[in-house]
């Protein structure tokens, strides 16, 4: 049996429990707040370039390994160029043949010179015959028909002689042109040899090698990636909604995927104005403030770009702000809805510019 005192005590507990508030309370606080733009990205060498094969071939020699420092013009890879050597030898043979043909005593020009000599002799003979017939005609010793025949013979031999001279000039020009063309072809073939050797462009560091010794490389395929050994940059992707808050000089807190829970400081060095349709983001470049030895090109990372900071702001928790930037304020046991103007928004806090004071009590329903 429950006595009267026990019943009264139980009733009091029930009443207290029934009167327990169904909302949480908070008071705005003064303190620092930081606004950050989140970005993902990777580490890349500055002024990076890719060695690309200009011809098909097997890699005969790989003269470097990853992380090697190389000098300007240093040979890095050598491709099999036996086919190119064959082209060079053919071009050399063509040059020698063309040189012989273009010489003054070449068979072709010598034959034409003989034709010129014969044509000149025939022309001179016909010229003397024409003179004799002209003299005989004045004394009526030959007929007009004989004189005309002698004149026709001379004109024919003269035309043949002039044609032989023109033929010599044309042939001489052609063999000289053939010689020059074959020399150019030889120079091009010899120059093609150098494209089978891949060289460094300036002092560089070898960051990645895509093809090893013995691999077949097709024209246009990447062989290796190199870059400035003294300059590592952070490439970040920023979405459209956040790019307006990113400016050069802003602090960046970087966490490498290879070193979780460790933060490095960097600064925004460049904001590219071009929007990348593929990644649907803007590219931003940052630099570490301290030297970072041992970094591996392509390392993925997460970053927070500090876009705004205030040391003494009026702050309330995110959870207390309703739609339309409104909060519930309790005054004298009454609850009013108040519109506020917000400033910096961090992960946990929202800065209040107008609408609340540090003495207001705000509530949210549980």
Backbone torsions as a table, in degrees:
resi	resn	phi	psi	omega
1	UNK	NA	137.7	178.6
2	UNK	-95.8	123.3	180.0
3	UNK	-78.7	174.9	-175.2
4	UNK	-63.3	-40.5	-178.2
5	UNK	-64.5	-40.1	-179.6
6	UNK	-66.1	-41.0	179.4
7	UNK	-62.1	-40.9	179.8
8	UNK	-64.5	-41.0	-179.6
9	UNK	-64.4	-42.6	179.2
10	UNK	-64.2	-39.9	178.5
11	UNK	-62.6	-38.1	179.8
12	UNK	-66.0	-40.9	179.2
13	UNK	-63.3	-42.4	179.5
14	UNK	-62.9	-41.9	179.5
15	UNK	-64.0	-41.2	179.6
16	UNK	-64.2	-43.8	179.8
17	UNK	-63.0	-37.0	-179.6
18	UNK	-70.4	-23.4	-179.1
19	UNK	-93.5	2.6	-178.4
20	UNK	-62.6	132.3	-177.3
21	UNK	-57.7	142.8	178.0
22	UNK	-103.9	29.4	178.9
23	UNK	-146.9	160.2	174.8
24	UNK	-98.8	152.2	-178.7
25	UNK	-119.5	151.6	175.1
26	UNK	-154.4	156.8	176.5
27	UNK	-121.5	132.2	177.6
28	UNK	-53.7	144.6	-179.7
29	UNK	-121.4	154.0	174.9
30	UNK	-95.7	131.6	179.1
31	UNK	179.4	177.3	-180.0
32	UNK	-76.8	150.3	177.3
33	UNK	-143.7	144.0	-177.6
34	UNK	-128.4	134.4	175.6
35	UNK	-106.2	132.4	-177.0
36	UNK	-132.4	147.6	174.6
37	UNK	-105.1	122.3	-179.9
38	UNK	-81.5	143.4	178.4
39	UNK	-150.6	150.0	171.6
40	UNK	-111.6	160.9	-178.2
41	UNK	-177.6	-160.0	-178.9
42	UNK	-153.5	165.7	178.4
43	UNK	-95.2	132.2	178.7
44	UNK	-137.4	152.2	174.3
45	UNK	-73.5	141.9	176.5
46	UNK	-71.6	145.3	-179.4
47	UNK	56.4	39.3	179.7
48	UNK	-70.2	147.2	175.6
49	UNK	-142.1	157.6	-177.0
50	UNK	-115.7	128.5	173.1
51	UNK	-76.9	127.0	-176.6
52	UNK	-124.4	137.7	179.0
53	UNK	-71.9	133.9	178.3
54	UNK	-96.3	-13.3	177.3
55	UNK	-141.3	160.4	174.1
56	UNK	-71.8	146.7	175.7
57	UNK	169.3	161.3	175.0
58	UNK	-87.0	144.0	176.4
59	UNK	-75.8	108.2	179.4
60	UNK	-77.4	-41.2	-177.8
61	UNK	-136.1	130.7	170.6
62	UNK	-111.7	109.7	-168.6
63	UNK	-96.7	2.1	-178.4
64	UNK	-138.4	163.6	172.2
65	UNK	-127.2	168.3	-179.6
66	UNK	-62.8	142.1	-177.6
67	UNK	81.5	-1.1	175.9
68	UNK	-69.5	143.4	171.4
69	UNK	-96.6	129.8	-175.6
70	UNK	-124.0	158.4	-178.7
71	UNK	-95.9	164.9	177.1
72	UNK	-62.0	129.8	177.7
73	UNK	81.1	0.9	-179.6
74	UNK	-70.6	134.3	177.9
75	UNK	-72.8	132.0	-177.0
76	UNK	-110.4	-40.4	-178.5
77	UNK	-139.5	145.7	177.5
78	UNK	-125.7	122.9	-179.5
79	UNK	-97.0	153.1	177.5
80	UNK	-64.1	122.0	-177.3
81	UNK	-124.5	33.7	179.8
82	UNK	-62.4	-38.4	178.2
83	UNK	-63.4	-38.7	178.3
84	UNK	-67.2	-36.1	176.4
85	UNK	-60.4	-39.0	177.6
86	UNK	-61.8	-42.9	178.1
87	UNK	-62.3	-38.2	178.5
88	UNK	-65.0	-43.4	-179.6
89	UNK	-64.4	-40.6	176.6
90	UNK	-61.8	-43.6	-180.0
91	UNK	-63.7	-38.4	177.8
92	UNK	-63.5	-41.8	177.7
93	UNK	-62.2	-42.2	178.8
94	UNK	-64.2	-36.9	178.7
95	UNK	-65.7	-44.2	-179.5
96	UNK	-63.4	-42.4	177.9
97	UNK	-62.9	-43.5	179.9
98	UNK	-67.9	-33.9	178.1
99	UNK	-64.9	-42.5	178.9
100	UNK	-63.3	-43.0	-179.0
101	UNK	-66.2	-28.8	-177.1
102	UNK	-88.6	-8.6	179.1
103	UNK	-69.3	152.0	-177.8
104	UNK	-62.2	-27.8	-179.3
105	UNK	-101.1	20.9	179.8
106	UNK	-67.1	152.6	-179.4
107	UNK	-56.3	-40.1	-178.2
108	UNK	-63.9	-49.4	-178.6
109	UNK	-71.7	-34.0	178.4
110	UNK	-63.0	-39.6	178.5
111	UNK	-63.6	-42.1	-179.8
112	UNK	-68.5	-36.5	177.0
113	UNK	-61.4	-38.8	177.7
114	UNK	-63.8	-39.4	178.1
115	UNK	-64.8	-37.0	178.7
116	UNK	-65.8	-43.6	-179.6
117	UNK	-61.9	-43.5	180.0
118	UNK	-66.3	-41.5	180.0
119	UNK	-66.5	-36.3	177.9
120	UNK	-65.9	-43.5	179.7
121	UNK	-62.4	-43.9	178.4
122	UNK	-63.1	-40.8	179.9
123	UNK	-65.0	-43.1	-179.7
124	UNK	-64.4	-40.4	178.5
125	UNK	-63.7	-46.5	179.9
126	UNK	-65.8	-30.6	177.4
127	UNK	-66.8	-43.2	178.6
128	UNK	-66.5	-37.6	178.0
129	UNK	-64.3	-40.7	179.0
130	UNK	-63.2	-41.2	179.4
131	UNK	-63.8	-40.7	-179.2
132	UNK	-66.6	-42.3	-179.7
133	UNK	-66.9	-35.3	176.7
134	UNK	-64.5	-38.6	178.6
135	UNK	-68.7	-42.4	179.9
136	UNK	-67.6	-32.9	-179.7
137	UNK	-65.4	-33.2	179.2
138	UNK	-66.2	-22.5	178.9
139	UNK	-105.6	14.8	178.5
140	UNK	58.5	30.3	-179.9
141	UNK	-86.3	-20.9	177.5
142	UNK	-130.9	160.0	-178.0
143	UNK	-83.7	168.1	176.3
144	UNK	-64.1	-34.3	178.7
145	UNK	-64.0	-40.4	178.2
146	UNK	-63.9	-40.7	178.8
147	UNK	-64.6	-43.1	179.8
148	UNK	-63.6	-39.0	178.2
149	UNK	-63.6	-40.2	179.5
150	UNK	-66.1	-38.1	179.0
151	UNK	-67.6	-40.3	178.3
152	UNK	-63.6	-40.0	178.8
153	UNK	-63.0	-40.5	-179.8
154	UNK	-67.2	-44.9	-179.7
155	UNK	-62.6	-37.4	178.4
156	UNK	-65.4	-46.0	-179.2
157	UNK	-67.1	-34.6	177.0
158	UNK	-64.3	-43.3	178.4
159	UNK	-63.2	-40.9	178.8
160	UNK	-64.0	-39.7	179.2
161	UNK	-65.0	-45.7	179.0
162	UNK	-64.2	-37.8	178.1
163	UNK	-64.4	-37.8	178.3
164	UNK	-64.8	-39.8	177.5
165	UNK	-63.3	-44.1	179.2
166	UNK	-64.7	-38.5	178.3
167	UNK	-62.7	-38.5	178.9
168	UNK	-64.4	-45.2	-179.8
169	UNK	-61.9	-46.0	-178.5
170	UNK	-63.4	-42.6	-180.0
171	UNK	-66.9	-40.0	178.8
172	UNK	-62.9	-42.6	178.1
173	UNK	-63.4	-39.9	-177.9
174	UNK	-67.1	-45.6	-178.0
175	UNK	-68.8	-32.9	176.1
176	UNK	-67.8	-39.8	177.5
177	UNK	-65.2	-42.5	177.7
178	UNK	-60.4	-38.2	179.7
179	UNK	-65.4	-44.7	179.8
180	UNK	-65.6	-39.7	179.1
181	UNK	-64.4	-43.8	-179.5
182	UNK	-65.6	-35.4	175.7
183	UNK	-64.8	-41.8	178.1
184	UNK	-63.7	-39.8	178.7
185	UNK	-64.6	-37.3	176.8
186	UNK	-66.0	-42.2	178.6
187	UNK	-61.6	-41.5	178.8
188	UNK	-65.4	-40.4	179.5
189	UNK	-65.5	-42.1	178.8
190	UNK	-67.7	-36.9	177.5
191	UNK	-66.3	-32.1	178.8
192	UNK	-62.7	-24.4	178.8
193	UNK	-59.7	-37.2	-175.5
194	UNK	-68.2	-22.3	-179.4
195	UNK	-74.4	-10.2	175.0
196	UNK	-87.8	-5.3	175.3
197	UNK	-112.1	125.6	-177.5
198	UNK	-102.8	126.4	-173.7
199	UNK	-116.1	157.8	175.9
200	UNK	-76.4	145.6	177.2
201	UNK	-107.2	96.4	-178.1
202	UNK	79.4	168.3	175.5
203	UNK	-59.4	127.0	-172.7
204	UNK	-144.9	167.4	172.0
205	UNK	-118.4	136.7	178.7
206	UNK	-83.2	112.0	-176.8
207	UNK	-94.4	-39.6	-179.5
208	UNK	-144.3	142.5	173.8
209	UNK	-120.0	121.1	-175.4
210	UNK	-95.0	-21.2	-178.6
211	UNK	-129.3	136.3	-179.5
212	UNK	-106.0	171.2	-179.0
213	UNK	-58.5	132.3	-178.5
214	UNK	96.9	-15.7	-179.6
215	UNK	-73.0	147.7	172.6
216	UNK	-85.1	129.0	179.9
217	UNK	-115.1	127.7	176.5
218	UNK	-90.5	156.2	178.2
219	UNK	-57.0	127.8	178.9
220	UNK	93.7	-9.0	179.7
221	UNK	-78.2	148.0	179.5
222	UNK	-78.8	136.8	179.6
223	UNK	-106.9	-42.1	-178.3
224	UNK	-159.1	158.9	174.2
225	UNK	-115.9	131.4	178.3
226	UNK	-128.3	167.0	178.7
227	UNK	-167.3	178.2	178.6
228	UNK	-63.2	120.4	-175.9
229	UNK	-71.4	-16.0	-175.8
230	UNK	-101.5	9.2	-173.3
231	UNK	-146.4	105.6	174.3
232	UNK	-104.6	134.7	179.5
233	UNK	-121.1	159.2	176.9
234	UNK	-106.8	118.9	175.7
235	UNK	-96.5	122.2	-177.1
236	UNK	-117.7	146.2	175.1
237	UNK	-107.0	123.1	-177.3
238	UNK	-116.9	134.0	-179.1
239	UNK	-75.7	165.4	-175.5
240	UNK	-60.4	-36.3	-176.0
241	UNK	-73.4	-14.7	-175.7
242	UNK	-112.2	-14.3	-171.2
243	UNK	-62.6	-29.8	-178.7
244	UNK	-65.6	-20.4	-178.3
245	UNK	-93.9	2.4	-177.5
246	UNK	-105.7	128.7	-177.7
247	UNK	-137.5	151.3	175.2
248	UNK	-58.0	142.6	179.1
249	UNK	95.9	-11.3	-178.8
250	UNK	-71.4	148.7	178.3
251	UNK	-72.8	142.2	177.8
252	UNK	-128.6	129.7	175.9
253	UNK	-104.1	117.7	-170.0
254	UNK	-111.9	135.5	172.7
255	UNK	-124.0	117.1	-179.7
256	UNK	-77.5	143.7	177.7
257	UNK	-66.1	-20.8	178.5
258	UNK	-85.9	-10.7	179.7
259	UNK	-138.0	77.6	-178.7
260	UNK	-66.6	148.9	177.1
261	UNK	65.7	20.4	175.0
262	UNK	-128.4	128.3	-173.1
263	UNK	-112.0	137.2	175.8
264	UNK	-118.5	149.1	-177.2
265	UNK	-99.9	140.1	178.3
266	UNK	-143.1	176.4	177.3
267	UNK	-133.5	144.8	174.7
268	UNK	-67.6	125.0	-179.7
269	UNK	-106.8	-24.6	-177.2
270	UNK	-159.7	137.6	174.7
271	UNK	-116.2	116.0	-178.8
272	UNK	-81.5	135.0	-176.2
273	UNK	-79.2	-8.4	-174.3
274	UNK	-87.4	136.0	177.4
275	UNK	-93.3	126.4	-178.8
276	UNK	-86.9	113.4	-177.3
277	UNK	-67.4	-30.9	-177.4
278	UNK	-69.0	-50.9	-178.6
279	UNK	-88.3	-7.2	-178.3
280	UNK	54.4	47.9	-178.0
281	UNK	-156.3	167.4	173.1
282	UNK	-98.7	147.6	178.9
283	UNK	-94.3	132.4	177.6
284	UNK	-128.8	140.8	-178.1
285	UNK	-113.0	138.1	178.4
286	UNK	-133.7	158.9	179.6
287	UNK	-125.8	139.9	174.1
288	UNK	-66.7	144.8	179.0
289	UNK	-78.5	-25.7	178.8
290	UNK	-119.6	155.3	178.0
291	UNK	-62.6	138.3	-175.8
292	UNK	-123.8	80.7	-179.8
293	UNK	-69.0	148.4	175.5
294	UNK	83.4	6.0	178.9
295	UNK	-70.4	143.3	-178.9
296	UNK	-104.6	128.5	179.0
297	UNK	-58.7	136.4	180.0
298	UNK	92.6	-3.2	179.0
299	UNK	-59.8	128.1	179.9
300	UNK	-81.0	154.1	-176.2
301	UNK	-154.4	165.3	172.6
302	UNK	-120.6	146.0	-176.3
303	UNK	-143.9	149.4	171.2
304	UNK	-119.2	118.8	179.0
305	UNK	-92.7	118.6	-178.8
306	UNK	-76.7	103.7	-175.6
307	UNK	-93.6	-19.4	179.4
308	UNK	-161.6	148.9	179.6
309	UNK	-151.6	140.2	176.2
310	UNK	-139.1	133.4	-174.8
311	UNK	-80.7	-30.4	-175.6
312	UNK	-134.5	86.5	-177.2
313	UNK	-118.6	155.2	175.1
314	UNK	-87.0	118.2	-169.4
315	UNK	-122.5	144.9	171.7
316	UNK	-134.5	154.3	179.4
317	UNK	-67.3	150.6	177.7
318	UNK	-52.3	-42.9	-170.2
319	UNK	-63.3	-18.4	-176.3
320	UNK	-89.2	-5.0	-177.9
321	UNK	-97.9	125.1	178.8
322	UNK	-95.5	179.4	177.6
323	UNK	-57.7	144.4	-178.6
324	UNK	76.4	18.4	-179.2
325	UNK	54.5	53.4	178.0
326	UNK	-120.8	148.9	178.3
327	UNK	-132.0	158.4	175.6
328	UNK	-95.2	123.2	-179.0
329	UNK	-115.1	130.7	-180.0
330	UNK	-103.1	122.2	177.8
331	UNK	-135.5	124.8	177.1
332	UNK	52.8	47.6	177.9
333	UNK	64.1	13.3	175.7
334	UNK	-113.7	148.1	-179.6
335	UNK	-113.7	125.1	178.3
336	UNK	-120.3	151.0	174.3
337	UNK	-95.5	124.4	-175.5
338	UNK	-121.6	132.7	174.9
339	UNK	-84.8	136.9	-179.5
340	UNK	-122.5	158.8	172.1
341	UNK	-105.5	126.1	-175.6
342	UNK	-101.2	157.0	177.4
343	UNK	-119.4	-112.7	-179.2
344	UNK	-70.2	138.4	178.5
345	UNK	-119.9	118.3	176.7
346	UNK	-105.5	-172.0	-178.8
347	UNK	-64.8	-34.3	-175.0
348	UNK	-113.1	-29.5	-169.4
349	UNK	-120.9	156.1	174.3
350	UNK	-125.7	130.1	177.2
351	UNK	-77.6	135.6	177.4
352	UNK	-105.7	119.4	178.9
353	UNK	-90.2	-41.6	178.5
354	UNK	-143.8	155.4	174.8
355	UNK	110.8	-23.3	-179.8
356	UNK	-135.6	159.5	171.7
357	UNK	-122.0	170.9	-179.4
358	UNK	-67.7	-14.7	-177.3
359	UNK	-96.0	-7.7	-178.4
360	UNK	-73.1	146.8	174.9
361	UNK	-106.8	124.2	-179.9
362	UNK	-108.9	151.7	-177.8
363	UNK	-134.1	160.4	172.2
364	UNK	-143.7	145.8	-179.1
365	UNK	-72.5	143.7	-179.6
366	UNK	-77.8	NA	NA
